Amino acid sequence: MRDRTVVVTGAARGVGAALARDLAGRGARIALLGHERAGLEAVAESLPTRAWVCELDVTDEAALERAAERVRTHLGTPSAVVANAGIAEGGPFVTSDPALWRRVIDVNLTGSAATARAFLPDLLATKGYHLQVASLASIGAAPMMSAYCASKAGVEAFAHSLRAEVAHHGVAVGIGYLNWTDTDMIRDADRHPVLRELRGHMPPPARRLYPADQVAARLGAAVEHRSTAVYVPRWLRLAQAARAALPPVVLRVARHELARLEAEDPLRHTGLLGA
């Protein structure tokens, strides 16, 4: 990775910040994109290699186009891009706020596509690598997280489609499948009974929190080796193989547990998480 330029979105905190540190430790120059300038600058100052910060909203395509030009000026043409920016919201779909629901889709799915669109000319020029951060939610949807699950299923499909389009140009596209990671977004989720209960009823391996640094190390290795897929933790590969069997299992558990929860207390919305 020495002397290569890598773009990371959602880099102010959580997995994005940890990944920036991991990639810089491998020798890469890092362009940090996100909407929290103070956090981005703090991460940049902690890196051992050159870094450049750009505060933007990943749904703003014009801002991403300008950022791509400035990355080339400040750090050189990027040869890898990690579309990591993401948010969530939880609660019953029927009473969800349409604006918040749409915002999750816009940031997670449209923002990922806009990121790829802005930097794809650079990846074509360098025969580079694009890593799309996805989730266990891409493999098996859960109740009370309809926008997040829809967006993560969408980014998986988008990455598969993009991979097939650009492979003959020498560009590789990978997907990072993550489970519950110890970040602000997940800690926010755990403050809300509906999502705390959701995680609590998963099998022990599935509800475990994984440290952001450990997750970032696996993603960093995926960028270095241009991996087609990376599963963090590794057992998610088994979930991928069994994905057709997951919806009936989720339905059976949800039918019982959601009825119990609704009887105890009305299910409330979380608002945006990780925003």
DRENLOFI-535237 format. One record per residue (C-alpha): residue in one letter; x, y, z. Coordinates in Angstrom, 1 decimal, always signed. Example, Ala and Ser with C-alpha at 12.3 -4.5 7.8 and 13.67 -1.06 7.14 Angstrom:
2
+----+--------+--------+--------+
: aa :      X :      Y :      Z :
+----+--------+--------+--------+
:  a :  +12.3 :   -4.5 :   +7.8 :
:  s :  +13.7 :   -1.1 :   +7.1 :
+----+--------+--------+--------+
//
This chain:
275
+----+--------+--------+--------+
: aa :      X :      Y :      Z :
+----+--------+--------+--------+
:  m :   +0.0 :   +0.0 :   +0.0 :
:  r :   +3.0 :   +2.3 :   +0.2 :
:  d :   +2.6 :   +5.5 :   -1.8 :
:  r :   -0.9 :   +4.6 :   -2.9 :
:  t :   -3.8 :   +7.0 :   -2.3 :
:  v :   -7.0 :   +5.5 :   -0.7 :
:  v :  -10.3 :   +7.3 :   -0.2 :
:  v :  -12.5 :   +6.4 :   +2.8 :
:  t :  -16.0 :   +7.8 :   +3.4 :
:  g :  -17.5 :   +8.0 :   +6.8 :
:  a :  -14.0 :   +8.5 :   +8.1 :
:  a :  -14.6 :  +10.7 :  +11.1 :
:  r :  -15.3 :   +7.9 :  +13.6 :
:  g :  -16.1 :   +4.2 :  +14.0 :
:  v :  -15.0 :   +1.8 :  +11.4 :
:  g :  -14.1 :   +4.5 :   +8.9 :
:  a :  -11.6 :   +6.1 :  +11.3 :
:  a :  -10.2 :   +2.8 :  +12.3 :
:  l :   -9.8 :   +1.8 :   +8.7 :
:  a :   -8.0 :   +5.0 :   +7.9 :
:  r :   -5.5 :   +4.3 :  +10.6 :
:  d :   -5.0 :   +0.8 :   +9.4 :
:  l :   -4.5 :   +1.8 :   +5.8 :
:  a :   -2.1 :   +4.5 :   +6.8 :
:  g :   -0.2 :   +2.0 :   +8.9 :
:  r :   +0.2 :   +0.0 :   +5.6 :
:  g :   +1.8 :   +3.1 :   +4.0 :
:  a :   -1.2 :   +4.6 :   +2.1 :
:  r :   -2.0 :   +8.3 :   +1.8 :
:  i :   -5.6 :   +8.8 :   +3.0 :
:  a :   -8.4 :  +11.0 :   +1.8 :
:  l :  -10.9 :  +11.3 :   +4.6 :
:  l :  -14.4 :  +12.2 :   +3.6 :
:  g :  -17.4 :  +12.7 :   +5.9 :
:  h :  -19.6 :  +15.3 :   +7.5 :
:  e :  -17.8 :  +16.0 :  +10.8 :
:  r :  -14.8 :  +18.2 :  +10.1 :
:  a :  -13.4 :  +18.1 :  +13.6 :
:  g :  -13.5 :  +14.3 :  +13.7 :
:  l :  -11.9 :  +14.0 :  +10.3 :
:  e :   -9.1 :  +16.4 :  +11.2 :
:  a :   -8.5 :  +14.6 :  +14.5 :
:  v :   -8.1 :  +11.3 :  +12.5 :
:  a :   -5.9 :  +13.0 :   +9.9 :
:  e :   -3.6 :  +14.3 :  +12.6 :
:  s :   -3.2 :  +10.8 :  +14.1 :
:  l :   -2.1 :   +9.2 :  +10.9 :
:  p :   +1.6 :   +8.5 :  +10.1 :
:  t :   +1.2 :   +9.3 :   +6.4 :
:  r :   -0.1 :  +12.2 :   +4.4 :
:  a :   -3.9 :  +12.8 :   +4.7 :
:  w :   -6.4 :  +15.2 :   +3.3 :
:  v :   -9.8 :  +16.0 :   +4.8 :
:  c :  -13.0 :  +16.9 :   +3.0 :
:  e :  -16.3 :  +17.7 :   +4.8 :
:  l :  -19.2 :  +16.7 :   +2.7 :
:  d :  -22.5 :  +14.8 :   +2.5 :
:  v :  -22.1 :  +11.6 :   +0.4 :
:  t :  -25.5 :  +12.2 :   -1.2 :
:  d :  -24.2 :  +15.5 :   -2.7 :
:  e :  -22.8 :  +14.3 :   -6.1 :
:  a :  -21.4 :  +17.7 :   -7.0 :
:  a :  -19.5 :  +17.9 :   -3.7 :
:  l :  -18.1 :  +14.4 :   -4.4 :
:  e :  -17.0 :  +15.4 :   -7.9 :
:  r :  -15.2 :  +18.4 :   -6.5 :
:  a :  -13.6 :  +16.2 :   -3.8 :
:  a :  -12.3 :  +13.8 :   -6.4 :
:  e :  -10.6 :  +16.6 :   -8.2 :
:  r :   -9.0 :  +17.9 :   -5.0 :
:  v :   -7.9 :  +14.4 :   -3.9 :
:  r :   -5.9 :  +14.1 :   -7.1 :
:  t :   -4.4 :  +17.5 :   -6.5 :
:  h :   -3.4 :  +17.0 :   -2.9 :
:  l :   -2.6 :  +13.3 :   -2.7 :
:  g :   -2.4 :  +11.9 :   -6.2 :
:  t :   -4.8 :   +9.7 :   -8.2 :
:  p :   -6.6 :   +7.3 :   -5.8 :
:  s :   -6.2 :   +3.6 :   -6.6 :
:  a :   -8.7 :   +2.4 :   -3.9 :
:  v :  -12.0 :   +3.7 :   -2.6 :
:  v :  -13.9 :   +2.4 :   +0.4 :
:  a :  -17.6 :   +3.3 :   +0.5 :
:  n :  -18.2 :   +3.1 :   +4.3 :
:  a :  -20.5 :   +6.0 :   +5.2 :
:  g :  -23.7 :   +4.7 :   +6.7 :
:  i :  -26.5 :   +5.5 :   +9.1 :
:  a :  -29.5 :   +3.6 :  +10.5 :
:  e :  -32.9 :   +4.0 :  +12.1 :
:  g :  -35.1 :   +1.5 :  +13.9 :
:  g :  -38.8 :   +0.9 :  +14.7 :
:  p :  -42.0 :   -0.2 :  +13.1 :
:  f :  -42.2 :   +0.6 :   +9.4 :
:  v :  -45.9 :   +1.4 :   +9.5 :
:  t :  -45.3 :   +4.5 :  +11.7 :
:  s :  -41.9 :   +5.4 :  +10.5 :
:  d :  -41.0 :   +8.9 :   +9.5 :
:  p :  -40.8 :   +8.9 :   +5.7 :
:  a :  -38.1 :  +11.5 :   +5.6 :
:  l :  -35.9 :   +9.6 :   +8.0 :
:  w :  -36.5 :   +6.3 :   +6.2 :
:  r :  -35.6 :   +7.9 :   +2.9 :
:  r :  -32.5 :   +9.5 :   +4.5 :
:  v :  -31.1 :   +6.1 :   +5.4 :
:  i :  -31.6 :   +4.9 :   +1.9 :
:  d :  -30.1 :   +8.0 :   +0.5 :
:  v :  -26.9 :   +7.9 :   +2.6 :
:  n :  -26.3 :   +4.2 :   +2.5 :
:  l :  -27.3 :   +3.3 :   -1.0 :
:  t :  -27.4 :   +6.4 :   -3.1 :
:  g :  -24.4 :   +7.8 :   -1.3 :
:  s :  -22.4 :   +4.6 :   -2.0 :
:  a :  -23.3 :   +4.8 :   -5.7 :
:  a :  -22.5 :   +8.5 :   -5.8 :
:  t :  -19.1 :   +7.8 :   -4.3 :
:  a :  -18.4 :   +5.1 :   -6.8 :
:  r :  -19.5 :   +7.4 :   -9.7 :
:  a :  -17.2 :  +10.2 :   -8.6 :
:  f :  -14.1 :   +8.1 :   -8.2 :
:  l :  -14.6 :   +5.5 :  -10.8 :
:  p :  -12.6 :   +7.4 :  -13.5 :
:  d :   -9.6 :   +7.3 :  -11.1 :
:  l :  -10.0 :   +3.6 :  -10.5 :
:  l :  -10.3 :   +2.9 :  -14.2 :
:  a :   -7.1 :   +4.9 :  -14.8 :
:  t :   -5.2 :   +2.9 :  -12.1 :
:  k :   -6.9 :   -0.4 :  -12.5 :
:  g :   -7.9 :   +0.1 :   -8.9 :
:  y :  -10.1 :   -1.4 :   -6.2 :
:  h :  -13.5 :   -0.4 :   -4.8 :
:  l :  -14.7 :   -1.8 :   -1.5 :
:  q :  -18.3 :   -1.5 :   -0.6 :
:  v :  -19.1 :   -1.9 :   +3.1 :
:  a :  -22.2 :   -4.0 :   +3.5 :
:  s :  -23.6 :   -6.0 :   +6.5 :
:  l :  -25.2 :   -9.1 :   +7.8 :
:  a :  -28.4 :   -7.2 :   +6.9 :
:  s :  -27.4 :   -7.6 :   +3.2 :
:  i :  -27.6 :  -11.4 :   +3.7 :
:  g :  -30.7 :  -11.6 :   +6.0 :
:  a :  -33.1 :   -8.9 :   +6.8 :
:  a :  -34.4 :   -8.2 :  +10.3 :
:  p :  -37.6 :   -6.6 :  +11.5 :
:  m :  -37.7 :   -3.1 :  +12.9 :
:  m :  -34.7 :   -2.1 :  +10.6 :
:  s :  -36.5 :   -2.0 :   +7.2 :
:  a :  -34.6 :   +1.0 :   +5.8 :
:  y :  -31.2 :   -0.2 :   +6.9 :
:  c :  -31.8 :   -3.7 :   +5.6 :
:  a :  -33.2 :   -2.5 :   +2.3 :
:  s :  -30.2 :   -0.2 :   +1.9 :
:  k :  -27.6 :   -2.9 :   +2.7 :
:  a :  -29.3 :   -5.4 :   +0.4 :
:  g :  -29.1 :   -2.6 :   -2.2 :
:  v :  -25.4 :   -1.9 :   -1.8 :
:  e :  -24.6 :   -5.6 :   -2.1 :
:  a :  -26.5 :   -5.8 :   -5.4 :
:  f :  -25.0 :   -2.6 :   -6.6 :
:  a :  -21.5 :   -3.9 :   -5.9 :
:  h :  -22.1 :   -7.2 :   -7.7 :
:  s :  -23.4 :   -5.3 :  -10.7 :
:  l :  -20.6 :   -2.8 :  -10.7 :
:  r :  -18.0 :   -5.6 :  -10.5 :
:  a :  -19.4 :   -7.3 :  -13.6 :
:  e :  -19.3 :   -3.9 :  -15.5 :
:  v :  -15.7 :   -2.9 :  -14.7 :
:  a :  -13.8 :   -6.2 :  -14.4 :
:  h :  -12.7 :   -6.2 :  -18.1 :
:  h :  -11.1 :   -2.8 :  -17.4 :
:  g :   -9.0 :   -4.3 :  -14.6 :
:  v :  -11.0 :   -2.8 :  -11.8 :
:  a :  -11.8 :   -5.0 :   -8.8 :
:  v :  -14.9 :   -4.6 :   -6.6 :
:  g :  -15.2 :   -6.1 :   -3.2 :
:  i :  -17.9 :   -6.3 :   -0.6 :
:  g :  -17.2 :   -6.2 :   +3.2 :
:  y :  -19.9 :   -8.0 :   +5.2 :
:  l :  -19.9 :   -6.8 :   +8.8 :
:  n :  -21.8 :   -7.8 :  +11.9 :
:  w :  -22.4 :   -5.7 :  +15.0 :
:  t :  -19.4 :   -3.5 :  +15.4 :
:  d :  -18.5 :   -1.5 :  +18.5 :
:  t :  -19.2 :   +2.0 :  +17.1 :
:  d :  -21.3 :   +5.0 :  +18.0 :
:  m :  -24.1 :   +3.8 :  +15.8 :
:  i :  -24.4 :   +0.4 :  +17.6 :
:  r :  -24.1 :   +2.0 :  +21.0 :
:  d :  -26.9 :   +4.4 :  +20.0 :
:  a :  -29.0 :   +1.4 :  +18.9 :
:  d :  -28.5 :   -0.4 :  +22.2 :
:  r :  -30.1 :   +2.6 :  +24.1 :
:  h :  -33.4 :   +1.7 :  +22.4 :
:  p :  -35.4 :   -1.3 :  +23.7 :
:  v :  -36.6 :   -2.3 :  +20.3 :
:  l :  -33.1 :   -2.8 :  +18.9 :
:  r :  -31.5 :   -4.0 :  +22.1 :
:  e :  -34.1 :   -6.8 :  +22.2 :
:  l :  -33.5 :   -7.5 :  +18.5 :
:  r :  -29.8 :   -8.1 :  +19.1 :
:  g :  -30.5 :   -9.9 :  +22.4 :
:  h :  -32.5 :  -12.6 :  +20.6 :
:  m :  -29.8 :  -13.4 :  +18.1 :
:  p :  -27.6 :  -16.5 :  +18.7 :
:  p :  -24.6 :  -15.7 :  +20.8 :
:  p :  -22.1 :  -15.3 :  +17.9 :
:  a :  -24.5 :  -13.1 :  +16.0 :
:  r :  -25.1 :  -10.7 :  +18.9 :
:  r :  -21.5 :  -10.2 :  +19.9 :
:  l :  -19.9 :   -6.8 :  +19.4 :
:  y :  -16.7 :   -6.8 :  +17.5 :
:  p :  -14.0 :   -4.1 :  +18.1 :
:  a :  -13.7 :   -1.5 :  +15.3 :
:  d :   -9.9 :   -1.9 :  +15.1 :
:  q :  -10.3 :   -5.7 :  +14.5 :
:  v :  -12.9 :   -5.1 :  +11.8 :
:  a :  -10.7 :   -2.4 :  +10.2 :
:  a :   -7.7 :   -4.7 :  +10.1 :
:  r :   -9.7 :   -7.2 :   +8.1 :
:  l :  -11.0 :   -4.5 :   +5.7 :
:  g :   -7.5 :   -3.1 :   +5.3 :
:  a :   -6.2 :   -6.5 :   +4.3 :
:  a :   -9.1 :   -6.8 :   +1.8 :
:  v :   -8.1 :   -3.5 :   +0.2 :
:  e :   -4.4 :   -4.5 :   +0.1 :
:  h :   -5.3 :   -7.9 :   -1.5 :
:  r :   -8.2 :   -6.7 :   -3.7 :
:  s :  -10.5 :   -9.2 :   -2.1 :
:  t :  -13.9 :  -10.0 :   -3.8 :
:  a :  -15.5 :  -10.5 :   -0.3 :
:  v :  -14.5 :  -10.2 :   +3.3 :
:  y :  -16.6 :  -11.5 :   +6.2 :
:  v :  -16.1 :  -10.0 :   +9.6 :
:  p :  -16.4 :  -12.2 :  +11.6 :
:  r :  -15.6 :  -15.1 :   +9.4 :
:  w :  -18.7 :  -17.1 :  +10.3 :
:  l :  -20.7 :  -14.7 :   +8.3 :
:  r :  -19.6 :  -16.8 :   +5.3 :
:  l :  -21.8 :  -19.6 :   +6.7 :
:  a :  -24.7 :  -17.1 :   +6.9 :
:  q :  -24.1 :  -16.3 :   +3.2 :
:  a :  -24.2 :  -20.0 :   +2.3 :
:  a :  -27.5 :  -20.4 :   +4.2 :
:  r :  -29.2 :  -17.2 :   +3.3 :
:  a :  -32.2 :  -18.8 :   +1.6 :
:  a :  -33.0 :  -20.5 :   +5.0 :
:  l :  -32.8 :  -17.3 :   +7.1 :
:  p :  -36.2 :  -15.6 :   +6.3 :
:  p :  -38.4 :  -18.4 :   +7.8 :
:  v :  -36.2 :  -18.5 :  +10.9 :
:  v :  -36.4 :  -14.7 :  +11.4 :
:  l :  -40.2 :  -14.8 :  +10.8 :
:  r :  -40.7 :  -17.5 :  +13.4 :
:  v :  -38.8 :  -15.7 :  +16.1 :
:  a :  -40.2 :  -12.2 :  +15.2 :
:  r :  -43.8 :  -13.5 :  +15.2 :
:  h :  -43.4 :  -14.6 :  +18.9 :
:  e :  -41.1 :  -11.9 :  +20.2 :
:  l :  -42.6 :   -8.8 :  +18.6 :
:  a :  -46.1 :   -9.8 :  +19.9 :
:  r :  -44.6 :  -10.1 :  +23.4 :
:  l :  -42.8 :   -6.8 :  +23.2 :
:  e :  -45.8 :   -5.0 :  +21.9 :
:  a :  -47.9 :   -6.3 :  +24.7 :
:  e :  -45.3 :   -5.0 :  +27.3 :
:  d :  -44.8 :   -1.6 :  +25.8 :
:  p :  -45.5 :   +0.2 :  +22.5 :
:  l :  -42.6 :   -0.1 :  +20.1 :
:  r :  -41.0 :   +3.3 :  +19.5 :
:  h :  -38.8 :   +4.7 :  +16.8 :
:  t :  -35.1 :   +5.4 :  +17.4 :
:  g :  -34.6 :   +8.3 :  +15.1 :
:  l :  -31.4 :   +8.4 :  +13.1 :
:  l :  -28.5 :   +6.4 :  +14.4 :
:  g :  -24.9 :   +7.2 :  +13.6 :
:  a :  -25.8 :  +10.4 :  +11.9 :
+----+--------+--------+--------+
//
